[in-house]
Amino acid sequence: MSKSVLDRMKHLLSTGEDADVYFLVGDGDEKELVPAHKLILKSASDVFAAMFRFDAKKEKAEFASADCPVEVPDVEAAAFKVMLSFIYTEELNELNGENAMALLYAAKKYNIPGLVNASLQIPISELYSVFFAFAQARLFDLENFANCCLAYIGKNADDLLKSEEFLQIDQTLLCKILECDELQISGEISIWKAALRWADEKCRENGIECSAENRRQMLGPALFKIRFPLFSIEEFSKKIVPFGVLSKDEVIAIYQFNSLPNYHGISDGIFPMPLPTNGRISDRKEGTLLMDIEKVSEFAREAVGNSRHSEKVYINGLPWKIWAKIKTKIGSTDNDKWLGIYLSCAVTKEDLNWRCCVRSATFQIISQKNGPENSIGIICDRLFDNKSTSWGFPNFISFAELMYPSKGFYDKCKDKVTLAIDVILKDEKTEKSILDQSKSRGILLMEIEKVTEFAREIFGCERKSETVHIKGLPWKIWAQIKKKNGDTDNKKWLGIYLLCNAPKEDKNWSCKCSATFRIVSQKNDVLDCKQEFNDCVFDNKKNHSGYANFISFAELINPSKGFYDKSEDKVTLVIDVTVKEAKHYWARYFFPCETDSSDDETDEGHSVVDRMKHLLSTGEDADVYFLVGGGDAKELLQAHKLIMKSASDVFEAMFRFDAKNEKAEFASSNCPVVEVPDVEAAAFKVMLSFIYADDLSGLNGDNAMAVLYAAKKYIIPGLVRRSLKIPISKLRNVFLAFAQARLFDFEDYCNDCLTYIDKNAETLLKSEEFLQIDQKILSENRRQMLGPALFKIRFPLLSSEDFSEKIVPSGILTKNEVTNVEQYHTNPNFCAISNGLLYPLKFPSHERVWAFGIIAMDIEKVSEFAGTRLANYRKSEAVHIGGVAWKMVAHMNTRYEDIADNEMCFYLHCDASKKGRNWSCECSAYFRIVSQKCDGPENGIETHFSNIFDTSDYHFNYCITFAKLMDEDNGLWDKSEDKVTLAIDLMVKETKTDKPEAFEGLFVLM
């Protein structure tokens, strides 16, 4: 049972172990019995908490069983299981478009905010029924989700209104859909046909005839959401009136509206207009088409003539698409392929008389990088009809250029390019809609006709384009005749400005925008003349921005430049505008929810781990108590059997009797508690935190061994491993750790502790912790406690005096062993010839080999150090090697007149003052100046020596001139940080002293 909290929760859910509540979920033949655990459910939902509250007051904690389950007929079994999976493990692997709305219902019913939000994240396109999702969103007042569903229905209305799911919606939902402006349909006739299908279906469901009267009754208020006034007289007469659904007064009102559109405003007393007359978004005259060409590299290899199409977008009731086609250019080879891009009107072949005029269409290949700009082409005044269904550019760009990395059009990672076409249709009678005005990007187009006459007008004369609303603000192109400073009156310039013609009533309006100005080339081989600005602020004081001298008229109408259409005497100006941060008093009518697209619950709820932490910290519903610790340190701790049993076989066995007990109470605040005197309270708390939440923030060097003991006692392997990962250097008592490791047979950990003790013996054997080892047991049975370690002590190396005064009186050695050591002192070669004698030597007699060490020091501000005339010293920190403290000392030798000849000497210094008068050691050392260059010498300049150190000679030095040290070619000096790095590699071979400190800790106990 060493799994994580989530793994243990998953096990409880899948097996149903210790389940104390059962749910009979579903209706009819779909019912299913599902086990669960009250404690887990209550921690996740206040609805479940209220449901099970009565249980706490009952003597028997049994609210439901397999024989008496809680019935849940209004939730699907599959959705209920997914909800339980989320509550227990936070997993939603089974959440999909088929069950998302059923799960949303369950999540709202039981008030689980996190699950509500997860259900709303399923893409609307993947939902089983967007109409059902819309109904659920309205039921639970999820306004933004409802708007998203409605937007999806609007975008795909032409297909969705023909579906079987549409026929299943109720009248209220039908009204909401039919009154929507955003329905993308091929005409209002499609709305009428869909409504008629729906009414006939409801008549059949109610077992009544599909008569005109019954159809009108079934439709109810939905009939008045259909925009009959938008039909042509001919269409209305042939396709609407014969069904008899409309009254005579309504028919007359529509006929009169078509004859006189303002009729409804002056005829309230005769035949008032009861039906909406505003157009839908599909009737609007502007729109943007987008298309991602995926797997471009494969597309480029296909045959000439192959093509791709975008999804259709309705503009003015007509379906439009982007049509991308592989083409070749005249005179080029078949290998030289070009991308042709067309705007296509995908009208059905049945309608032979349709026609539409495109005022402008701006073709773009969207740049995938911040630097490169979009590739743009513009067509103007093109007539689309049954014979000419597409217009565009057969050789917009070559595939070689399209996929060239520096151009920025090709997304190599996703192997795609993105195309866009902004379309504006001609219709002088149609005004911009509120939805059109809410867009943040738009194209302004202006044709300056009779350019030659305009060029002869006086300075200050101007032309303005029609208004285009972007972000709720009215924008225009403003062209003006200007004069450049220093030019004569005969040289005129064309000034082009972006003008925001906001109402004067609003004094506080403002916005920030970026714009690209273009004079459109009239020739294929000539680029547009272009200028741009970014993040320009417009407000009541500054309502325009642009270029006073964009281009001279002489250059503008020069035929070779390609901007002037001589045959029609005109030029075409375009400004591509992106508006940000628009602020004005009417903005709320245009885009009230543009930044709020989510119905996420304000309270996300808590994760499984958070809920477990809450149970642990509050003790809610605790059903077992532990009195932990001994003496005055006792503490009463609350817990939950279910959680404890899921984590430990020991707790499982401890509480097994409870399941057989009629009263499911093993311990409470009013009955005997479980006493745990051998575990510290702090350690027990850490264990509980790990069991409940996988949290070990309370585990540290002070309590690691106590936690280890608790983890072994209750068999929690994960906690055992984590306890052993605390660095030995951070443990409060390494001797206790060593003892615990031996107790639990952790051989590797024992060795690690022993290595650490050996490495730090000089300090540890003098510590208080060493003195806390159970001295009574050690005194009574020292030899048994030491075991084989006794024969690792090198008694023969002690002086005869120390051995007689400090070892023999302790009684730890047998008489034979004492005799053996004393004979060795008399004759060191005794051991070599006594293997067969009465007293063979049992203890090691060879000298210890001490550790290798490195002493390092950074000399900072070297240039200052070199320039001083004073005797300066720098010292490193002490490093203990061979039981002795070593330091490096750097000293500046100022004996020369020339500073450059001064030397820096560094010494190996041994602090032998406490080692006794007879102290000595043998060592070898490498003095190094570390290279600061990667390609320089590996170790810098180095020198080696071997020497005997004692109380009369305890240092050695190496010197180098500052001129050589700071020579950049040598690579020893880090000029940027003004420092050098010194190092000494030291090997201490032998140490002798008249104070046998290696045995001092043992002597203390003796």
N, C-alpha and C positions, 0 to 999 in steps of 0.2 A: 504493500500500500504506500509506495513512495511517490505516487503521482501528484500532480499539481491540484490545486483547489478545483479548477475547471474540469480536470480529468475525473476527479472524484464525484463532482456533481453530475457529469455525464454518465458515470457508472450507476449512480442512484436513479437517474431518469430512465436509463435503458433497462435496468433489471427490476426496478420497482421495489428494491429491498427496503424494509421498514416503512413502507407506504402506510400512511394513516388516514388517507382520504382517497375516494374513488369518484370519478366523474363519468356519467353515461352521456356521451357527447353525440350530437347529430339527431336526425329525425327519420322516421320510417325505417326502411331497411338498412340505412346507413349508420345506425347507432353503433357505438364502440365504447367499451369500458377502458378507461385510462387511469392508472394509479398515479399518485403524487404524494408530496410531503407538505403538510401544512406550514411548517416552519419556513421552508424555502418560498412558498407562495406568498405567505404573509409579509416576508421581507421585501417582496417585489411589488406588491400591490395593496393599496389601502382598501380596495374592494374585497380582496380575499381576507385581509385582516379583520374587516367588519363581519364577513361571512363566518369566520371561525372564532369570533370573540366569545361566543357563548360557551365554547369548549372549555375555556379556562375556569369557568364557574362550575362546570359539571364535575362530579366526583370521578367519573370515568372519562378519560380524555378520548372519547370515541364519538365523533360527529357523523362520520360516514364510513361504510365498509363496502366490500364487494357485494354484500347482500342488500345494502341500503345506500346506493350511490347518490351523488349530487347530480341531478338531471340538468343538462344544458342542451335543449333542443334547437336553439337558435344559432348555434355555432357549428360549422362543419368540423368533423373529426380531424381532417388533415390540417386545417387551420389551427385547431386547438393544440395539436402536437407541435406545430411550428412555434406557437406561442410558448409552450413549455420549454422547448429547446432554447429559446431566447432567454427565458427566465433562469434556467439552470446553467447554461453554458455560453450565452451570448452568441450562439451560432444561428445563422439564418441560411444555411445551405439549401434548404427546401423552399425558400421564398422565391416565387416566380410570378409571372403575369397571370397565371391561372388562379392562384389563391390569394393574391395581394389584397384584393378588396375584402375577401372574407376574413383575412388576417387583420386588416384595418378595423373591421367591425369588432372583432374579439379584443383588439388592443384598446379600443375606445371603451368597450363595455367594462373591461377590468382595469382601466386607467393605467396603462403602461406607456408613458410618453415616448420612450426610446423606440419601442416597437411601432408606434404610430409613425414616427419619422422615417423609420426604415421602410415601412410599407409604402410611403409616399415617394421613395426614391426610385421605384421601378419605373423605367421609361414608359410613357403613356402608350407609345406604339406597341409595346409588348403586352398590354393588359388584355384580358379575355374579352372585355366589353367596355369601351370608353363611355358608353351611355350609362352603364351601371356604375362606373367609377364617378361619373358626373353626379349621379343621384346620391351616392354615398358621400361625396364631398359636400353637397348641399345639406344632407341629413346631419352631418357633424359640423356644419358651419366652417368648413375649411375653404375659405373664400379664394385664396390664391390657387389652391389645387383645382378648385372648380373652374377658375378662369383659365388655367392651363388645359383642362379637359375641353372646355368650350373652344379655346383657340385651336386645339387639335381637330375637333369636330369641324370647325370652320375651314381649316386648311384642307381637310379631306372630305368636305361635304358632298361633293359630286359622287363619291363612291359610298360613303357611309349612309347617306339617305336612301340608298338602294338596298341596304343590307337587311337581313332578318332581325338583327339585334335592334334596329331602329323601330321595328314594329312592336317591340316589347315595352317601350317606355310609356310612362303615364302622361296624362294631359298637361300637368304642370311642367314637366320636363320638356314636352313638345313646345310649349309656349316660350320657354327660355331659349330654346334652340332657334325657333323661327323668328324671334325678335332680334337675334344677333346680327350685327352689321357685317361681321367678318366671314360670313359664309362664302366660301370660294365655289361658286356654281356657274354653270354655263348660261344661266338666265333664270329669272323668277319663275319661269314655267317649270323648272326642275323642283322648286319648292312646292308648287301647287301639286305636282304629280306625287311627290313624297307624302304630302299631307293627305291626299286622297287615298293613297295606299294604306296609310295608318288608320284613317277613319273606317275604311272597309274592313280592316282586320279587327277593329274594336266592335264593329257591328256583328261580325261572325262570332267573336268571343261572347257577346251578349245574346246571341241567337236571334238577332233581328235582321230585317231586310236592309240592304244597302241602298236605301232611298235617299233623295236629296234632303228630306227633313231629318232623317236619322244621321246622315253624314254631318249635317250642320250641328246637330245636338252633340255628337261625339267630339267634334272639333272644339266646340264651345268658344272660349276666348282666343284659342289658337288661330281661328279663322281670321281674326282681325290683326294678326301678326304678318299675314301674307301681303305683300306690297303690290296689290292688283293695279294701282294707278301707273306702275312702271311698265305694264304691258302695252304693246302697240294696240291701236284700235282693232286692227285686223285679227291679231292673236287673241285679244280679249273676247272678241265676238265669236270666234270659231272654237276656242279651247276652254273658255271659262263659263260663259253665259249658258250654253246648252245643258250644263250639269244641274242648274237650278238651285245651287247652294246659296247664292247671293240673292238678297231681296231686290225688288224692283227699285226701291229708293237707292240702294247701294249701287246698282247697275247704272242708274241715271247719274249719280254723283261721279262715278268713274268716267262716264262718257263726257260729262261736262268738264271734268278736270283735264282730260286730254285735249279738249277744244280750247280751254282757257285755264292754264295751270294755276293762276291766282284765284280761280273761282272759289275754292274752298275757304279762302280768307274773307269773302264778302257774302257768303250765302248761308250763314248759320240758321237762318229762319226758313230756308226752302229745302234743300237737299244737302245737309252738312256732310263733309267727308269723314267717315268713321275709320278710314284705313290709312296706314302710314304711307308717306309719299317720298321719304328720303331714300337715296340709293344705298346699296350694300357696297362693301369693300371691293367685291368683284366687279362692280360697276365703275370703280374709280379709274382715273386715267393715268395713274403712275404705279410703277412697281419695279422690284429688283429680282432678277433671276440669278441663282447661284448654282454652280456645278463643280464638283470635284472629279477630275479625270484620274482614276486610280490605276495602278499598274501601267504607268505611262511608258516605261521601257518596253513592255509587251505590246502596247498599242502602237508604238512607233515602228515596230517590226511587222505589223499587219499589212495587208495588201491595200493599195490605193483604192479609195472609195469606201473603205470601212468607216463606221461612224459610231458615235456615242450620243445619247440624249439625256438631258436633265429631267427632273420631275417638272410637271406642269404647274404654272402659276396663273391664276385668273386675273386679268386686267380688262376692265370694261366688258366683263362677261365672256371674254374669249380666253381659251387656254393657250399659254405661251410656253415655249421651251427653248433651251440653248441646244444647238445642234453642232457638234464638233465632228469634223470629217477629215480624213487623210487625203491630201491633194498633192499634185505636182505642179511646179511652175513651168510655164511655157518656155521651151528651150533648155530645160534641165533634164537630167537623167532620172530614171525611176528610183535610184538610190537617194536622190535629193528630195526628201519628203517634207511637205509643209502641213501646218495645222490650219485648216479652214474653220472659221467660227461664224455661225449664222444665228439670227433670231428667227424662230419658226413659230407660226401660228397653227396649232394642231386642231383645227376645226374639223368636225366629222364631214365625211364626203356627202352626206345627205343634204346639207345646206349648200346650195350652189350660188346663192345671191349675197352672201356676206361680204363685207368690205370694211376696212379700217385703215386710217392713216396714222402712221407713227411720226410724231413731231420730231423726236430725237431718240436715238438709242446709243448709249455709251458702252462700248465693248472694252473689257479689261481682263488682262491676265494678272492676277493678284501676286504681288511680290511676297516671298516667304522670308525676306530679310528686312531689317530696319533700314539698311542703306539704299539698295536699288529701288527704283520707282516702278509702279505698275505700268505695264504696256497697254496703251489706250488707243482705241479707234472709235470714230463717231460717224454715224449715218444720220441724215436729216431728211424729213419729208418723203417718206417711203410709203407707197400704197400697198397694203396687203389685201388679197382677195382669193377667190377660189383658184385662180391661175398663178398667182404669185404669193405663195405661202411662206416664203423665207427670203430674207435679205441678209447680207453680211459681207465677210471678207474671205475669199477663197484661199488667199495666201497671207494669212494674218502674221504668221511667224514660222520660220523653219524649225523642225524638230532639233536640229543641231544647236541652234541658238536657244531654243526653249529649254533644253536640258544642260546648257553650259553653266557650270557652277557659279561663275562670277556674275551672271545675269540675275540670279536670285529668284527665278520663277519656279524652279524645280525643287521640290522637297525630296531629297535623295533618301532620307530615312524612311519616309512613308511611300516613296515612289509615286508621287502625285503632283498635279498642278490644279490651281483653282481658277475658274472662269466666272465672270460676273457681267451682267448686262443690265443697266439702268434704263428703263423704258418710260417714255412720256408720250401719250397719245393725244391727238388733236381733238378737242371738243370745247368750243368757246363757251358753251352753256353750262358746263360742269364746273362747280366750285370745288376747291380743295376740301377734303373732309378732315374732321378732327384727328382721325387716326393717321392720315397722311402727314398732318402737321406735326405729329409727335416724333417722327423719325429724326435721327441725329445727323444724317448725311443726305445730301441732295446735289443735283446737278442743275446749274443755271445756264441757260442757253440764250444767246442773242445774235440775231443776224442784222448787221448794219447794212441796210440797202442804200443804193445810190451813194456809194462811198465817195465817188469823185465830187459830187455836189457837197457832201458833208465836209470834205477836205478844204473846200473853198470858203466855208463859213468862218466867222470871226472867232477869236479866242473866247473860250467860255461856253460856246455852244455844246449841247449835250444830247445824248440819246439814253433811254433807259429800257431795260427789258421788262417782261412781265414778272409779276411777283410769284415767288416760290416759297412756301412755308417749310421751314426746317426747325425742329424743336419748338414749334409754336410761334416762331418769329418770322416776319415777312422779309424776304431777301430779294435784292435786285442786282443786276449788273448795271453799272453807271459808267458810260463812255463819254469823255469830254475832250475838246480840243484844247491843248495846252502849249505853253512856250517854255523852252529850256533856257536857263540862265546863260547869257552870253551869246545866244543865237539871234539871228535877225528875225524880223517879223515875218519874213517869207518862209521860214522853216517851222513847220507845225508838227506837233507830236500828238499821238493818241494816248490819252490817259485812261486807264481802266481801274475801276474801283469796285469793291464789294460793299454794297449799301444795305444796312438794316433799317428798314422803314417802320420802326416800332411806333405804336400809338403815343401821342404826346401826353395822354392822361397819366401814363405810368412814368413817374420821374425816377424810379429806382431800378428799372430793368437793367440787366447786364448779362453778358455771356462771354465765353472764350471760344475762339474758333481757329481752325487752320484751313487754308484755301490754296488751291492750285489754279493759276490763271493760264489760259491757253488761247492762242489764235490758231484756229484749226487749219491745217495744211489742206490745200485743194489738190495736191499731187501725191501720188503714192510714194514717190522716192524722196519726199521732203518732210522733215520732222516738224512737228508743231513748234511754234514760238511759245516759250513757257517761262513763268515766274511763280514763286510760291512763298508763303509765309506761314509760320506756326504759332499757335497759342497767342493770338492777338486778342486783346480785350476790347469789346464793344459795349458802350453804355449810352446813357442819355446825352452825355457831353461829346462823345466820339462815336458816331454811328456809321462811319465808313473807313475803309482802309484799302490801300492799293498802290498803284504805280502811276505817278504823274507823267512820266515820260517812258511809257511801256515800249513804244516803237514809233519811229518817225513815219509820217505819211508817205514820204518819198520811198522808204523801204517797204512799207506796207503794201503799196500798190505797184511795186516793181514786179513784173510778171515772172522774172527768174526766181524770186523768193518763194513763190508758190502759195502765198496766203490769200491773194486777191483773185476772185472769180470774175474775170473780165466779161464773160458772156452775160452774167446777171448783175454785174457791177455791185458786188457785195463781199463782205468778209464775215466770218462766223467766230464769235467769242464764246468761250465756255469757262465757267468757274466751278470747280469741284469743291464743295464746302462740307466740312465736318464741324458740328457745333457741340461744345462741351459746357457744362456748368451753366445752363440757361436759368435765369431767375427773373420771373415777371409775374404779375398778379393773376394772369389767366392760365398760368402753367398747370395748375391743378386740374383744369378741365381737359388738358391735352394728354398728360401722362402722369396720373395720380399714383400709379403703382409700379413705375418703371424700375425701381430698385428693389422692390419687395416681391420676390417670386417664390417664396417658400412659406409653408404653413407649419414649420417646425414648432413643436411644443416649447413653450418658454422653460418648462422644467423637463430636462432630458431624462430625468430619472437617474438611477444609479446603476453602476455595473454590478456584476455578481460579487466581485471582490469588495466593492464599496459596501454592499449590503451585508456581507459577512463581517466586515469591520464594524459596522453599526451594531450587529447582534452581539459581537464580542465586547464592545465598549459600553453598551447600555445594559446588557444582560437581559434584554427583553425575551420573554418566554423561556428563560433558563429552566432546565429540569434536572440539573445536577450541580452540586457545589463541592469544591475541593478546599480543605484546610491545609495550606501548603507551608512548609518550613518548620523549624524547630525553635523552642525557647520563646524569646520575646519577639522573634522575627516572623511569627505566624501571620498568615493572611488568608482571608476567605475569598475564593475566586469562583465566579459563576461560569457555567458552560452549557452546551447543548449536546445531549447524547448522540443525536443523529450526526452531527458534524464530527464529533470525536470518534464515533464508530467507523465512519467512512475513511478516517485517516490512519487508524491503528488497530491491529488484531488484538492487542492487549485490551484496549477500551471495548472492543467488540465482545471479547470474552467477559469483561467486567460487567457489561450491561445486558448480557444475554438473558439473564433471569427476568428482566423487566418485561420482555415480550410475552412471557408466560404468565405474568402477574395480571390479574384482572384490573387492578388499578395501575395505570402506566405511570407510577411515581416511584422512583428509586431514591431520590434525594430531593429535599426542598429546604427552604430556609427554616422550616419548623421541625425538621427531622434530622437524624444523624447525618453527618456529612462524610465524604471520603477523605480520610486523613493521609497526607503525603509528607511525613516528617523528614524524609531523606533528600528532598529536592528543594533548592532555594526558591523563594517566591518569585524573584526576578527572572530566574531561568525558566520557571514554569510559565510565566507570562510570555516570554519569548517563544516558547514552544506553542502556546495557544495562538499567538499571532501568526506563526508559520502555518499551523493547521487551518486556521480560518481564512487567511489572506495571502499566503506565501510571502509574508512580510518578515524580513529579518533585520529591520532597521535598528532594533534593540540589541542585536548580537554584537559583542565586542570582545576585546582581549580580557576584560575583567570577568565576564561570565561564560566565556566559550566552553570551559571545561565542565561547568555546572550544567550548561545546556546539553553538552555531549552526554553527560550522565543521564539526564532526563530522556534524551532521544533514544539512547540504548535501552533504557528501562521500559519505554513504551513502544519500542521497535518502530521508529520513524526514520528509515534509511536516508531520506533526503535531508533531514535535519542533521543527521550524523555527518554526512559529507560536507555540509556547509560549515559545521562547527570546526571540522578539521582543516578548513581552508583559511582560517584566521592565521596570519603570519606568526610564527613562533616568537619573533622579536616583540610582538605586541601583546603577548600573553602576560597576565598578571603574575603568574608563577609557573615557570617552565618546569620546575621540579614536580609540581602537582600534575602538569600535563604529561610528564614522563610517567608518573605513577598511573594516571588514568589510561594511558596508551598501553601500559603493560597489563593493566587490569582487564582491558577489553581486547587484548591480543592484537593491537595494531602495530605490527612489526616495523613497517616503513616509518610510521609516525614516531615510534620509539627511537629509531635510528636518527631521524631528523632532530629530535630533541637532544639526543646524546651528542650529535655533531655540534649543535648550537652551544650546549653546555661546555663541550671541550674547547670550542673556539673562544668562548668568553669565560673560561674557568677562573682567570685571575680576579674578575669582578664578581662573578656569581657565587664563588665559594666563600666570599666575604659578606654576602647579602643576608638580609633578614629572612628572606624566603628559604634560604638553605637551612637556616636555624629552625624553621617551622616543620621540617621533616620530623615525623613521629619519633622523637628522641628516646622515649621510654622503650619502645619496641627495639630501636636501634641499640640502645645500651644493653638490653637484656639479651639480645641475639644479634650482635653486630655482624658476626661472621656469617650467619644465615642470611641477614638482610643484604649484605654486600655480595654474597654469592661469588660467581666467577670474577666479579669486578675486583675482588681482593687481590687476585693474582695478576692484575694488570698494573698494580702500583709498584713502582720501581724502588723498593726498599733498599736494595744494594747501593743505590746512588746516594743515599743519605750518608752524612758523616757518621762516624761511630758514636760521636757524642750525642747528635740529634736522635739517632736510633735508640740509644740507651735511655735518654731522658723522656722522649715523647712517644715512642712506639711500644717499647717493651712493657711499660707500666699499664697500658690500655688492656692488655690481656687478649687482644684480638688475634695474636699469632700463637700457634702452638709452640711448645718448647723446642721441638725438632726444627721448626721454621726459624725460631730465634737463633738457635745454634747455627743453622745453615747460613743465615745472613752474617752473623759475627765471624764465622770462619771465612766467608767471602771477603770481609773487610781485612782479615789477617793475610789472606792469600787469594787475590782476585782470580788467579788461574785455577783455584780450587774446583770451580764448577766444571771445568773442562775434563777433570780426571776423576770426578766423584760420582759419575752416573751409576756406578755399581756399588758405591759405598753406602753407608748408613744414612747420611743426610744430603741427598741431592738438592741442588738449588731449584726452587719452584718459582722464583720471581724474575722478571726481565732485568737484565743488568746493562743493556746498551743505552746510550744517550738518546734523548728525544731529538727528532728533527723538526724544527719549527717551521711555521708557515712562511710562504712568500708574500710580499706586500709591495704596494706602490705608494709613494708619497708624491703628491702633485701640488703645484701652486701656480696661480696666474699672477704675474707682475704687471699691474695696470699702471697707466701713465708713465710708460717707460721713458719717454722724452724728458719728462720732469725729473725722473729718477737719475737720468744720465747727466742732467745739467747742474745738479747740486754739488757744492763743494764739501758738504758735510758728510760725515760717515753715517750713511742711512742703512737701516736694516728692514727687511721684510721677513716675516716668519709664517710658515704654514701651520695648519692644525696638527695636533699630535696623532700619530698612527701607531697602534700597538702591534708589534711583530716580534715573535719569539719571547713574549712576556715582558717586553721592554718598550717604553714609549720613545718614538723616533720623531724628529722634526727636520724640516728643511729650513735653512736660514740663508737668505740672499743679502749680500753685503756689497756696497759700492766702494771700490778702492780708488782714492783720490790722490795718489802719489805722483801723477803726471801733470805737467803744465797744460798740455793740450787735452781738452775734455774728451775728444774722440779717442784718445789713447787710454782713458780711464777704463778700468775693468769692473765687471760685475762678477763677483765670486759667489758661488753657493755651496753650502756646507751640508753634510750629513751630520746631524747632532743627536747624540743619545743621552736621554735624561737618566743617568745612572746614579743619581744622588741617593736614592733609596734602596739601592741594590746591595749595599754593604761594602766594606772595604776591600774584599777580595773578589769583587764582581769582575767578570770578563766575558767576552763573546767573540766568536769568529763569524765574519760575514763577507758577502760579496755584493757589490753594488754597481749599477750602470747609471751614470749621470746623463740625462738627455735634455736637449732643448727641442721641443716638439715643433715639427714643421707646420706652418700655417697654410701651405699650398697643397692642393690635391695632387699636383704633378711634381711636387718637390720631394726631398728625401723622406723616406718613410718615417724615420725617427728623429730627424734633425741631426744636429751634431751630438755625439755621445762619447763617453769615455768610461773605462771600467777599472775597478780596483778590487782587491781582496785585502782584508786587513783584520788585525786583532784589536778590538776595542776593550779598554779597561778604564779604571778610575783615573789613570794618568794621561790617557790619550783617548778621548771620546768624540773626536770629530775629524772629518776629512773634507777637503774642498776642491772645487774645480772652477777655473776662471776663464773669462772670455772678454775681449775688448768690446766696448759699445759700438765702435766702428764696424766690426764684423757682425755683431749682434743685429744692428739696425740696417745692414746692407740688404736691400730688397731682393737682390739676386739669390741670397741664401734662403729666403723664405721663412726666416725664423720670427720675424717681427710682423704682427698684424697691424698694419698702418692705420686702417679704418677705426680700430678700437684702441690703438696705441697700447698694445700689450704683447707679452711673450709668455709662453707656458713652459714651466720647468717640471721635470719629473725625475724621480730616482726609483729604479727597480731594485729592491733589496731582498736578499736571501740570507737569513740568520741561520748559520749552520750549528752552532753550539753555544750554550749559555751556561755559565757557572756562577754560583752565588753562595754566600755563607748564610743566606736566609732561604730555606727550601719552601718557597711560597706555593709551589704546586701541591703541597700537602697541608697547607695551613687550615683549609676548611675541614679536613679530616681531623687535624689536631684539636680544633675547637670542640668537636664532638667527643674526642677521646678524654 
